[in-house]
Amino acid sequence: MNQKELKSAIKNTTSVRVRVVTGLYVKPNKERTGGAWEVRYTINKKRSFMTLTEGRFPELSLADAKLLANNVLQMVKQGKDPLQKRIENNKKTIITVTDLFDNWYEGASKKLKHPNVALRYFTNDIKPELGRLRIEDVNAKHIQDLINKILNSGRPSIANKVLLQCKQLFKHAQKLDCTDRNPAAAFDAADAGGAGNSRSRILSTEEIKIIFSSFEENSHIFTRDNYIASILLLALGVRKGELIAAKWSEFDFSKNSWSLPESRSKTSVAIKIPIASALLPLFEELKVRSCGSDYLFPSRRASKRRAYISDDTLNHALAKIFGKKVDGNKKPYPNILGNKGIEYFVIHDLRRSCRSLLAQLGVPDNIAERCLNHKIKGVEGVYNRYDYFDERQKALTALAELLIPLTQK
């Protein structure tokens, strides 16, 4: 059987596994476009299947899989159990929670649609609290403390996602026989701040005026860069991650447009975003403030990980101005916005408020949805590829002309 024949066999099989050669199988994925390589062997009258961790079909070729399978079967001939050997090796190399994550992420990063998100949750939230702990030393109290810390920083949706990731990590540890229990298993969404129901917080124009005035008055908490970023999120309706990672090379100011590439769009759909003339002074200021960086919002600290600001920079700044404790050893600031009658909101509520303001300006729903680069569902999404640039330009220009007087003194 060659590579092409194997692809066909996987596509057409109704069996749990496809036999390739003696001892070597592929366990198809749900889409039947590939699958996991498995080696079948018998030792001490016990039959076992061992998954090859070096890769999946078709990324790991048939030829390479045969070589790896042969190594496994040679070990069996010597009277050694390959699965037991793997467990022993794992116990030697996977000791701490960081070791566990590295092992889990190696495989998960190939399957997850947004692997960088899982990496961010671990780096920003899990690792500082649990990373150095031995796997068997982590208990339910550690998980509870981790989740409560995130909740206290005003991030209930992140608390839910971090809890889910902890469950996945320790389930992986159980698979590897690194532990016999999952310390996160007993917790559910209610423990992490609720089931993460859709938020409905929308800022009124009066609130926007108070909020941005407070940002300007408290630049020691909410920096000028954060202030400009918040205006752009409200005026353009883009996602936070799309804005903070933006490069100057994506902008054509001769045409007042921003070309957001497919690779950086959450919906994996490229879009050309109109830039209203009223926003140009903000971009000119950012150009000066970015000091020659490729990015609009360069990292203010030397970082090997990336050259633009952290995903939590805006979240933390907003939490601080609401008087929430974000920095471990620092005393929280007064609740500046709360004391002015502003109900708590999060950065993503700026995008939601953008959509509401477009509706208030009389922008048709289909144009407003395109402004937010939402996917169009059903048949229309397949056939309607018109990007409505001119219509979006008109809508976003009206929005910017409404917002600039509200957000600037």
Secondary structure, 3 states (H helix, E strand, C coil): CCHHHHHHHHHHCCCCCEEEECCEEEEECCCCCCEEEEEEEEECCEEEEEEEEEEEECCCCHHHHHHHHHHHHHHHHCCCCHHHHHHHHHHHHCCEHHHHHHHHHHHHCCCCCCHHHHHHHHHHHHHHHHCCCEHHHCCHHHHHHHHHHHHHCCCHHHHHHHHHHHHHHHHHHHHCCCCCCCCCCCCCHHHHCCCCCCCCCCCCHHHHHHHHHHHHHCCCCCCHHHHHHHHHHHHHCCCHHHHHCCEHHHEECCCCEEEECHHHCCCCCCEEEECCHHHHHHHHHHHHHCCCCCECCECCCCCCCCCECCCCHHHHHHHHHCCCCCCCCCCCCCCCCHHHCCCCCCCHHHHHHHHHHHHHCCCCHHHHHHHCCCCCCHHHHHHCCCCCHHHHHHHHHHHHHHHHHHHCC
